[in-house]
Amino acid sequence: MKVYLYKLKFKGATHFGDTGIDLENVSEWVNSDTLFSALMNANRVLNGKDATSTLIGAFKDKPPFLISSLFLYQGDNHFLPRPLFDDHISRDLKREMGKELKKLRWLTLRGFLKWMNGSNIKKVDIEEMKSLQDEYRNAFTYEIRPRVTLDRVTQNSAIYHAGYVHFKQGAGLYGLVAFHDESYIEHFKNILKTVGEIGLGGERTYGAGMFEIVSFDQVTGLFEEILNINIPIYTLISLYHPSESEAVTIVDKLIAFDTLRKKGWITSGRYALPLKRKSVGFIIEGSVLGEQPVGSLVDVTPDSAPFEILNHRVYRYGYAFTVPLRSAK
């Protein structure tokens, strides 16, 4: 299985977040389920409804490719979520630097590899990891813009404020994609390019989320080392929704984890529909498991959606992209 790293350069502001429109609900990175939905909508625009149904069918059987969430890069630094386990850190160091450890959310590749290796992490390592949090935060800025909306019934106007993220020069988002079926490589690149033309995330009416692909290369160096690290635990770098068979034993496999429940409006192709999808729970990026998870595609179609508004099923992506990715060897 070949694994590729791709980098996205955004042409303007972005608005990422499943619920709400205020600043606190805006993110600078993108979960794997949001990216997958954008890819399927782009595929519908590019290749039509039937082609998208066929692709969805392939994912129900065995996914032809796996995607990670989209994470921040700044220059040559690529950031990954800190694994949620910390058993390899001494009690004394935890007592001394507990507050600093809690604030460590993002690691560079070297920091991530050191954490995953279970190396003897010292105070100087944590201080270096802490200093890089500032580099992460300095790679983008937030903006709040006033917006006016009209009530559909009364036509009364109301003001709301939408949050946006602007990536600074040399910064953007990157993702990993692992192909079980290499015949999908060019197809993936084409629909990803279409996502960039349509826009990723919300507020696309105002031009948010448009990007260009600045690189698409097979992984080498530290990324290759990370994906093939020889350890007995698995860290998620995507969201993960257990399949029915996995759900029976998932509690026994979890070592350190957190969860997230997602909901939102349905988009079909280029169009946002006045329908909400069913909410669904995920185990989040950075969670650690004792066995390699697989995941599933989750049907979130509303129970009573009018056919004239929604004439297809709606799915959220819950397949696991893990470090290590054993089948990438």
Secondary structure, 3 states (H helix, E strand, C coil): CEEEEEEEEECCCECECCCCCCHHHCECCECHHHHHHHHHHHHHHHHCHHHHHHHHHHHHHCCCEEECCEEEEECCEEEEECCCCCCCCCHHHHHHCHHHHHHCCEEEHHHHHHHHHCCCCCHHHHHHHHHHHHHHHCCEEEEEEEEEEECCCCCCEEEEEEEEEEECCCEEEEEEEEECCHHHHHHHHHHHHHHHHHCCCCCHHHCCCCEEEEEEEECCHHHHHHHCCCCCCEEECCCECCCHHHHCCHHHHEEECCEEEEEEEEEECCEEEEEEEEEEEEECCCCEECCCCCEEEEECCCCCCCCCCCCCCCEEEEECCEECCHHHC
